[in-house]
């Protein structure tokens, strides 16, 4: 009798596990698609910023964070589907906020010293590695072979796409700042992943970028915002706040809850692919054959990371 009860219990548990794993796999593709869509929106930042005068990247970032977080709080305020924040949320909010606030300033200091190409390879290439290692240490669980293969292909592709030319300047301080940008992005993903387990995407992103605003706005003291008097640049700045922050990061928060921060940062490599495509079609830039190879490698890597895994 006891043996029969144990057998039935085991079967029920096995069926539950199969259903749970199957459900997680069903959520994986929508999660990857959401992160990919957000990354495509991030990729539109480059052509928009190209319209702005030099030396306003900090002001643009601070405006984007402040206005974007305000828009998100308005959405949260009118939303019926919201949950109360607790003490448990303080730590992930600070982690996500510090990461969000640090990325663009560190990246800007990086590319000012070592050039956009070198800084991009470091900041974008190291981020998936950092988040995989941090997630492994925090959750005591390896991101898995699929993540490792997809990420390796993605990093190789980004390196090929942004391969520095012969005139590239390799500056140690610039490389350090670019690496700190990657580190910031990693913590942003991990903090949002923790928040998204208890809150909607809008409630996840709003407090993170409120903290980011508190970091970034003081960095612009004494700097001019006069560029916002140009109607075209004002529209570009508002677009950045709505599309590339409020919407893009909400999609990222939706996806990171379903595929985890390690996979989400790897799927986020879709951003430079979008930027490269827009550079060719809008800014008349050229992509070398090595760059096209890099795009192909990234897309293969994203397919590997985002596809559902058969469970039996």
C-alpha positions as CSV (number, residue, x, y, z in Angstrom):
1,X,0.0,0.0,0.0
2,X,2.8,2.4,0.9
3,X,4.6,1.5,-2.3
4,X,1.5,2.3,-4.3
5,X,1.1,5.7,-2.6
6,X,4.7,6.5,-3.2
7,X,4.5,5.5,-6.9
8,X,1.4,7.7,-7.4
9,X,3.0,10.6,-5.6
10,X,6.1,10.2,-7.8
11,X,4.1,10.2,-11.0
12,X,2.2,13.3,-9.9
13,X,5.4,15.0,-9.0
14,X,7.0,14.0,-12.3
15,X,4.0,15.3,-14.3
16,X,4.1,18.5,-12.3
17,X,7.8,18.9,-13.1
18,X,7.2,18.2,-16.8
19,X,4.4,20.8,-16.9
20,X,6.5,23.4,-15.0
21,X,9.5,22.9,-17.3
22,X,7.3,22.9,-20.4
23,X,5.6,26.1,-19.2
24,X,9.0,27.8,-18.6
25,X,10.1,26.8,-22.1
26,X,6.9,28.2,-23.5
27,X,7.7,31.5,-21.8
28,X,11.3,31.5,-23.0
29,X,10.5,32.5,-26.6
30,X,8.1,35.4,-25.8
31,X,10.6,36.6,-23.2
32,X,13.5,36.5,-25.7
33,X,11.3,38.3,-28.3
34,X,10.4,41.0,-25.7
35,X,14.1,41.6,-24.9
36,X,14.9,41.6,-28.6
37,X,12.2,44.2,-29.3
38,X,13.6,46.4,-26.5
39,X,17.1,46.0,-27.8
40,X,15.9,47.1,-31.3
41,X,14.5,50.3,-29.7
42,X,17.8,50.8,-27.9
43,X,19.5,50.5,-31.3
44,X,17.7,53.6,-32.5
45,X,19.5,55.8,-29.9
46,X,22.6,56.2,-32.2
47,X,20.9,57.8,-35.2
48,X,19.0,60.1,-32.8
49,X,22.1,61.1,-30.8
50,X,23.9,61.8,-34.1
51,X,21.6,64.8,-34.5
52,X,22.8,66.4,-31.2
53,X,25.8,68.6,-30.8
54,X,29.0,67.2,-29.2
55,X,29.4,67.3,-25.5
56,X,25.8,66.9,-24.4
57,X,25.7,63.1,-23.8
58,X,25.4,63.5,-20.0
59,X,22.6,66.0,-20.4
60,X,20.8,63.8,-22.8
61,X,21.1,60.8,-20.5
62,X,19.9,62.8,-17.5
63,X,16.9,64.2,-19.4
64,X,16.1,60.7,-20.8
65,X,16.2,59.1,-17.3
66,X,14.2,61.9,-15.6
67,X,11.4,62.2,-18.2
68,X,11.3,58.4,-18.8
69,X,10.9,57.6,-15.1
70,X,8.2,60.3,-14.8
71,X,6.2,58.8,-17.7
72,X,6.6,55.3,-16.1
73,X,5.3,56.6,-12.7
74,X,2.3,58.1,-14.5
75,X,1.5,54.8,-16.1
76,X,1.9,53.0,-12.8
77,X,-0.4,55.6,-11.1
78,X,-3.2,54.9,-13.6
79,X,-2.7,51.2,-13.7
80,X,-5.0,48.9,-11.8
81,X,-2.5,46.0,-11.8
82,X,0.1,47.2,-9.3
83,X,1.6,45.8,-6.2
84,X,2.9,47.4,-3.0
85,X,6.7,47.9,-2.7
86,X,8.2,46.4,0.4
87,X,11.6,46.4,2.2
88,X,12.5,43.4,0.1
89,X,12.5,45.7,-2.9
90,X,15.0,48.2,-1.6
91,X,18.1,46.2,-2.5
92,X,17.1,45.3,-6.1
93,X,15.9,48.9,-6.7
94,X,19.3,50.3,-5.6
95,X,21.1,47.6,-7.7
96,X,19.1,48.3,-10.8
97,X,19.2,52.1,-10.2
98,X,23.0,52.2,-9.7
99,X,23.5,50.1,-12.8
100,X,21.1,52.2,-14.9
101,X,22.7,55.4,-13.7
102,X,26.2,54.3,-14.2
103,X,26.1,52.8,-17.7
104,X,26.0,55.8,-20.0
105,X,28.3,58.1,-18.0
106,X,30.9,55.3,-17.8
107,X,30.5,54.5,-21.5
108,X,30.7,58.2,-22.5
109,X,34.0,58.5,-20.6
110,X,35.2,55.3,-22.2
111,X,34.6,56.3,-25.8
112,X,35.9,59.8,-25.3
113,X,39.3,58.3,-24.4
114,X,39.5,55.2,-26.5
115,X,37.0,55.7,-29.3
116,X,33.5,54.3,-30.0
117,X,34.7,51.1,-31.7
118,X,37.0,49.9,-28.9
119,X,34.6,51.1,-26.1
120,X,31.7,49.3,-27.8
121,X,33.6,46.0,-28.0
122,X,34.6,46.2,-24.3
123,X,31.2,47.5,-23.0
124,X,28.9,45.3,-25.0
125,X,31.2,42.3,-25.2
126,X,32.0,42.0,-21.5
127,X,28.4,42.6,-20.2
128,X,27.1,39.0,-21.0
129,X,30.2,37.6,-19.4
130,X,29.8,39.7,-16.3
131,X,26.1,39.0,-15.8
132,X,26.7,35.3,-16.3
133,X,29.4,35.2,-13.7
134,X,27.5,37.4,-11.2
135,X,24.3,35.3,-11.7
136,X,26.3,32.1,-11.2
137,X,27.8,33.5,-7.9
138,X,24.4,34.8,-6.6
139,X,22.1,32.0,-7.6
140,X,24.7,29.1,-7.3
141,X,23.5,27.9,-10.7
142,X,25.4,27.8,-14.0
143,X,23.7,29.8,-16.9
144,X,24.1,26.6,-18.9
145,X,25.7,25.3,-22.1
146,X,23.2,27.0,-24.4
147,X,23.9,30.4,-22.9
148,X,27.6,29.8,-23.1
149,X,27.5,28.8,-26.8
150,X,25.1,31.6,-27.8
151,X,27.0,34.2,-25.8
152,X,30.4,33.2,-27.2
153,X,29.0,33.5,-30.8
154,X,27.4,36.9,-29.9
155,X,30.6,38.3,-28.4
156,X,32.6,37.1,-31.4
157,X,30.1,38.7,-33.7
158,X,30.1,42.1,-31.8
159,X,33.9,42.1,-31.9
160,X,33.9,41.5,-35.6
161,X,31.2,44.1,-36.2
162,X,33.0,46.8,-34.2
163,X,36.6,45.7,-35.1
164,X,38.7,48.8,-34.5
165,X,40.5,50.2,-37.5
166,X,44.2,50.9,-37.8
167,X,43.6,54.5,-36.5
168,X,42.0,53.2,-33.3
169,X,43.3,54.6,-30.0
170,X,43.7,52.0,-27.2
171,X,43.7,53.9,-23.9
172,X,43.8,52.0,-20.6
173,X,41.6,54.5,-18.8
174,X,39.1,54.4,-21.6
175,X,39.1,50.6,-21.5
176,X,38.6,50.7,-17.8
177,X,35.6,53.0,-18.1
178,X,34.1,50.8,-20.8
179,X,34.5,47.8,-18.6
180,X,32.7,49.7,-15.7
181,X,29.9,50.4,-18.2
182,X,29.5,46.7,-18.9
183,X,29.6,46.0,-15.1
184,X,26.9,48.6,-14.6
185,X,24.7,47.1,-17.3
186,X,25.1,43.7,-15.7
187,X,23.9,44.9,-12.3
188,X,21.0,46.7,-14.0
189,X,19.8,43.4,-15.5
190,X,20.2,41.5,-12.3
191,X,18.3,44.1,-10.2
192,X,15.5,44.3,-12.7
193,X,15.3,40.5,-12.9
194,X,14.7,40.4,-9.1
195,X,12.2,43.2,-9.1
196,X,10.2,41.7,-12.0
197,X,9.4,38.6,-9.9
198,X,7.1,40.7,-7.7
199,X,6.1,43.7,-9.9
200,X,4.9,44.6,-13.4
201,X,7.4,45.7,-16.0
202,X,6.4,49.4,-15.4
203,X,6.8,49.1,-11.7
204,X,10.1,47.4,-12.2
205,X,11.7,50.1,-14.4
206,X,10.2,53.2,-12.8
207,X,12.1,53.1,-9.5
208,X,15.3,52.0,-11.1
209,X,15.5,55.0,-13.4
210,X,14.3,57.3,-10.6
211,X,17.5,56.3,-8.8
212,X,19.4,56.7,-12.1
213,X,18.1,60.3,-12.4
214,X,19.3,61.1,-8.9
215,X,22.8,59.9,-10.0
216,X,22.9,61.5,-13.5
217,X,21.2,64.9,-12.9
218,X,23.9,66.2,-10.5
219,X,26.6,65.2,-13.1
220,X,25.1,67.9,-15.4
221,X,25.3,70.8,-13.0
222,X,26.9,73.7,-14.8
223,X,26.3,72.1,-18.2
224,X,24.0,73.7,-20.7
225,X,20.6,72.3,-21.8
226,X,20.2,75.0,-24.4
227,X,20.1,72.3,-27.1
228,X,16.6,71.5,-26.0
229,X,15.4,74.8,-27.4
230,X,15.8,73.3,-30.9
231,X,12.3,71.7,-31.6
232,X,13.9,68.7,-33.5
233,X,16.4,68.0,-30.7
234,X,13.6,68.3,-28.1
235,X,11.5,65.7,-30.1
236,X,14.6,63.5,-30.2
237,X,15.1,63.8,-26.5
238,X,11.4,63.0,-25.7
239,X,11.6,60.1,-28.1
240,X,14.6,58.8,-26.2
241,X,12.6,59.0,-22.9
242,X,9.5,57.3,-24.3
243,X,10.7,54.8,-26.8
244,X,14.2,53.9,-25.8
245,X,13.6,54.0,-22.0
246,X,10.0,53.7,-20.8
247,X,9.0,51.2,-23.6
248,X,12.3,49.5,-24.3
249,X,13.1,48.8,-20.6
250,X,9.6,47.7,-19.8
251,X,9.9,45.1,-22.6
252,X,13.3,44.2,-21.2
253,X,11.8,43.7,-17.7
254,X,9.0,41.6,-19.1
255,X,11.6,39.4,-20.9
256,X,14.2,39.2,-18.1
257,X,11.6,37.7,-15.8
258,X,11.1,34.8,-18.2
259,X,14.6,34.1,-19.5
260,X,16.8,35.4,-16.7
261,X,19.4,38.1,-16.7
262,X,22.2,36.1,-18.3
263,X,20.1,35.2,-21.4
264,X,18.5,38.7,-21.5
265,X,21.8,40.5,-21.7
266,X,22.9,38.1,-24.5
267,X,19.7,38.7,-26.5
268,X,20.3,42.5,-25.9
269,X,23.2,42.2,-28.3
270,X,20.5,42.9,-30.9
271,X,21.0,46.5,-30.1
272,X,24.3,47.0,-32.0
273,X,22.9,45.0,-34.9
274,X,20.0,47.5,-35.1
275,X,22.4,50.5,-34.8
276,X,24.6,49.1,-37.6
277,X,21.6,48.6,-39.9
278,X,20.3,52.1,-39.2
279,X,23.8,53.5,-39.7
280,X,23.8,52.0,-43.2
281,X,20.3,53.0,-44.2
282,X,20.0,56.4,-42.6
283,X,23.6,57.7,-42.0
284,X,25.1,56.2,-45.1
285,X,27.7,54.3,-43.1
286,X,29.4,51.2,-44.5
287,X,29.7,47.7,-43.1
288,X,32.7,45.6,-44.0
289,X,32.6,41.9,-44.9
290,X,33.9,41.2,-41.4
291,X,31.0,43.3,-40.1
292,X,28.5,41.2,-42.0
293,X,30.1,38.0,-40.6
294,X,29.7,39.5,-37.2
295,X,26.0,40.3,-37.7
296,X,25.5,36.7,-38.8
297,X,27.3,35.3,-35.7
298,X,25.2,37.5,-33.4
299,X,21.9,36.4,-35.0
300,X,22.9,32.7,-34.7
301,X,23.8,33.3,-31.1
302,X,20.5,35.0,-30.3
303,X,18.6,32.1,-32.0
304,X,20.4,29.6,-29.8
305,X,19.8,31.5,-26.6
306,X,16.1,32.3,-27.4
307,X,14.8,29.0,-28.8
308,X,12.9,26.7,-26.5
309,X,14.7,23.6,-25.4
310,X,12.9,20.3,-25.9
311,X,12.1,18.7,-22.6
312,X,11.3,15.2,-23.8
